[in-house]
Amino acid sequence: MDGAIILAGGQGERFKKKKQFELIDGKEMWRFVYDKAVQVISKEMTRVVGIDIPGGDTRSLSVYNGLMELSENCKRVIIIEAARPLVTVEQIKKSIERSEKSVTYALPLVNTVIGRDGTYYNRNEFYDLLTPQSFDFQLLREAYKTGKYKDTTDETVVMFREYGIKPYFLLEGENLLKVTYKRDMGIIQNLLRNGE
C-alpha cells in the first residue's frame, strides 16, 4: 500500500497570497494536483496538508504532519507540491513504482553557478532537484520522528543526513515548474493552452 502527501499549506509569501487556491482550468491549484494523484494512489491514502490536515510552520513540519496521518502499513510515500500543477499522472506513477529508498526528479543545471562568496562552480557537477519525490515510508517517518528535521528544503536531504542514502535520479521534468511568483501563473496557463 502506497501513500501520497500533497503539500498545500504554504502562506505564499513570495506570491503575496495562498497560491494553492489559485484557479487553473476552473479548479484550485491543490485540487488540480490531487485529481492526478488519486489516479495512482487511493484517496484513503492521500493527505492534502493544508486542506485535510493542518500545515506546519515550515515545509518540513507539514511533511511530518502528513507522515503521521498515513497508515503505518504504508510501504512507499510520494510527496507532491501543490505548486507544481503540471505534474503528470505518469510522473507520479513512475516515481512511486521505483524500489529505491529515495527517488527524485532532477534536471541538469543550465545557468552558470556562482557562490555568494564569488566562487564559480562547474554546473556539470550539479542537478536541480524537483518534486514529486518518493521514499521508503518507514525510513522517512522514523527520520522525521527524531525531531532533527524541522526546516529542510526537501526529503532527499533528510534521507541522506539520517541514513546516508543518496537519491535515485529520474532525469526528466521540464514540465515540473514551480509556481512561486504571480508571473508564474501566466507561464503555467500558456503551457496548458499549448498542451504541454
N, C-alpha and C positions, 0 to 999 in steps of 0.2 A: 504494500500500500504506500503510495506516494502522497506528498503534501505540497501545497503551494502557499507562499506568503506574498501578498501584493502590498507594496508599501505605498500608502496613500494618506499618510498622517502628517506630512510636512506643512510648515506655515507659509511657504512660498515667499521668503524674504526678498530674494532677487527678482521674483516675478511680480512682487508687490501685492499679491493675494494668493489664496489657496488654489494653485493651478490644477489640482486633481479634480476640481469641479468645473473646469472649462469644458465647453461642449465641442465634441468632434463628431461630425455626422449625426448631430442631434442627441448624442449621448455624452454624459460626463466622462472625462478622460479615464478615471479609475474604472468605470464600467466598460469602457472600450477595451481595456486590457483584461478585465475579469472575464468578459464573454469569450475571449480567446483561451484563457487559462482553463476554464471549466470544460473545454472540449478535450482536454488532455487529463486533467486532474478532477476528481469528483468534487462536487460542491461541498460535500461534508468534510472534505479535507483541504478546503481552500479558505484562507483567512485574509480578509482585507483590513489591514491595520489602518485605523483612522475612520473606518466605516463600521465593520463588525465589532472591532475591539479598539480600545484607546491606543493612540500612538504615544511614543515616548518623547522625552525632551531631545533626544538625538536619534539619528538613523539606527544606530546600534541598539538602543533601548526599544525602538519599535520592532526590530527583528526579534529581540528577546521576547517581547510580548507575544509575537506571532508563534514563536517556537513553543512557548509554554502552553499555547492554546491547542496545539495539534496533538493527536493521539500518540501515545508512546509506542504504538505499533507501527508508526511511520518508518519507512526504510530510507527514502530519499526525500529531500525537500528542495524545491526550486524557489528562488527569491526573485521577484519581478518588480521593477519600479513602475508605478502608475505613470510616471513622467516619460516613459518610453513607449508611446502608444502605437508605434509602427511595428513592434514585435509581432512575429507571425506564430500561428499555431505550430507550424513545422519547426520553428526555432525552439519553442517551448518543449516540444516532443523530443527533439534531437538532444537537448541538454539533459532532460530528466532521464532519458534512456541510457545515458553513459554510466558506466560502472565505477569510474574513478571517484575518489572521495571528495574531490574539489574540481569543479568544472566551470569555466568562464568563457564567454565570447571575448575575442581580442582582435585588435587591428594594429598593423604596423604604424608607427608614427610617420607623419608626412611633413611636419614642420621642423625647423631647427630647434634643438633643445638646449636651453641655457639655464644654469642655476642662478639663484638670486645673488650669489656672490660673484657672478660673471664667468663662471666656469662653463665651457661648452662641452656637451656630451654627444656621443655617437648615437644618433637616433636609431640606427640599425640594431642597437642592443636593447631597445625598449619596445613594449607594447602598450597600447591604450586599452585598459580593461573596461568591458561593458557588462551590462546585465541584459538578460537573466543569467543567473549563476545557480548551479545545483550542487548539492552536498550530501554526504552521509549524514542523515538526520541525527542519529545518536551522538556522533562525534561533535557536530556543531552545537547541539543542545548542551552537551556536557561542558564544552569550552565556555559557552556563554554563562552557564550556571556558576562558574568560578568567580564571576563578578569583575574580572580583569578587563573586559572589553565593553566599554561604555561609550566610546566615540571613535570608531574606526570607519574608514571610507568604504569598505566592503568586507564580505565574509571570507574571501580568499586570504586576507590578511590574518584573520582570526585563526583559520586552519593552519597557516604557516607558523604563526607565532606559538600556537599551543602544541602542535604536533610535528612541525617541520614538513608538513605536506604541501608540496608545490602544486599549483593548479594545472589541470589539463586544458590546453588552449583550443577552442573552436575558432579557427582563423577565418572569421566572416563577421558580418554585422554592420555593413554600411548603412542599413536602414535603422539601426538602433540609436537614433538621435534622441538626445535627452532635452525635454522642454525645461529650460532654465530661466530664460527671459521671455518677455511678451512677444518679441520679434520671432521667437522660435515657432510660435503657433502658425504664423503665415507660411513658414517653410514646411511644416507638417501638413497643413491643408493643401498646399501646392503639390506635394508629393502624393498625397492621397488622390487628388484630382487627376493626376497623371498615371495613376495605377501602380505606383512604386511602393 
